[in-house]
Amino acid sequence: MAYSHNALQSSTSTFPPDFDPDLIPRRRGPKNSQQVVRLMAPFSMRCNTCGEYIYKGKKFNARKETVDGEDYYGIKIFRFYIKCTLCSAEITFKTDPKNTDYAAEHGASRNFEPWREEAEVEEVDRLAKLEEEENNPMKVLENRTTDSKREMDILDALQDIRARNARNERVGNTSSVDLLARIGIEELENEEDLERKRIEEEDEKLVREVFAKVPMPVSSTSRTVADGDETAPPAPTVVTVKRKADDVEPDLLSLLPDSARSLISAKTSAIHTMKKAKMDNKKSLGIVVKKGKAKA
């Protein structure tokens, strides 16, 4: 307790008993003095002197002052002085309370910002709409009807979203069951695909067993005699025929009609007759044909 009493005496002993703060003369500074403040660039800009780009948010040591003769509904407007980071040219910008923004004033140009242009266009449209409504009462009624319809559409869409969210919450507990059901359906589809593929392979095998490709005989119809010489036989023709039930390859001649078989027999006998006549002619001329391998 004694310590606090001593401390109180020491603290009150710094001021004399007749001290009056109103008698202290106030120091008067210049009317529009500048203050040094630390700030960040409120928008991206380009220096008009050297073309250097200054991005938004770059820190500067700036000088701040109040703009004389300018205000916005009693709100003071302040001007800031900064220097370009490359050429040290002075750049000034000031506050814009009307648009809750900053405006470039001297030494730099603000970079193009498309959203600011859209906002300006919307503001112009709004002012034009208000001016039109002031001169045309029917336009006011029409705009109110349109706004009411838009609000009703928005409320309906919002109600649909809420109902969808509630439905999703109700079925959220059964999401795992739905996932298992989906997996089961995919497995069933895979099994059906495998079964279908197996059936198709069996059908292919059955077709190969029933149908076969039989080469056409060339002994009776492939050789012709021209100018006394025999030409080389052509490639055999392959014909697809149906097999019998006992898996015995059928004869091609047995599959042809009687007229075709008689014609083939007649041609074969004529060819043999011509060959025999040719051999007899060679023998009558004293030519003996010997068959055998030539000695090396």
Stockholm file with secondary structure:
# STOCKHOLM 1.0

chainA/1-296         MAYSHNALQSSTSTFPPDFDPDLIPRRRGPKNSQQVVRLMAPFSMRCNTCGEYIYKGKKFNARKETVDGEDYYGIKIFRFYIKCTLCSAEITFKTDPKNTDYAAEHGASRNFEPWREEAEVEEVDRLAKLEEEENNPMKVLENRTTDSKREMDILDALQDIRARNARNERVGNTSSVDLLARIGIEELENEEDLERKRIEEEDEKLVREVFAKVPMPVSSTSRTVADGDETAPPAPTVVTVKRKADDVEPDLLSLLPDSARSLISAKTSAIHTMKKAKMDNKKSLGIVVKKGKAKA
#=GR chainA/1-296 SS CHHHHHHHHHHHTTSCTTCCGGGSCCCCCCTTCCEEEEEECSSCEEETTTCCEECTTCEEEEEEEEEEEEEETTEEEEEEEEECTTTCCEEEEEEETTTTEEEEEESEEECCCHHHHHHHHHHHHHHHHHHHHHHCHHHHHHHHHHHHHHHHHHHHHHHHHHHHHHHHHHGGGGHHHHHHHHHHHHHHHHHHHHHHHHHHHHHHHHHHHHEEEEECCCTTTSCCEETTEECCCCCCCEEEEECCTTCCCCCHHHHSCHHHHHHHHHHHHHHHHHHHHHHHHHHHTTCCCCCCCCCC
#=GC SS_cons         CHHHHHHHHHHHTTSCTTCCGGGSCCCCCCTTCCEEEEEECSSCEEETTTCCEECTTCEEEEEEEEEEEEEETTEEEEEEEEECTTTCCEEEEEEETTTTEEEEEESEEECCCHHHHHHHHHHHHHHHHHHHHHHCHHHHHHHHHHHHHHHHHHHHHHHHHHHHHHHHHHGGGGHHHHHHHHHHHHHHHHHHHHHHHHHHHHHHHHHHHHEEEEECCCTTTSCCEETTEECCCCCCCEEEEECCTTCCCCCHHHHSCHHHHHHHHHHHHHHHHHHHHHHHHHHHTTCCCCCCCCCC
//
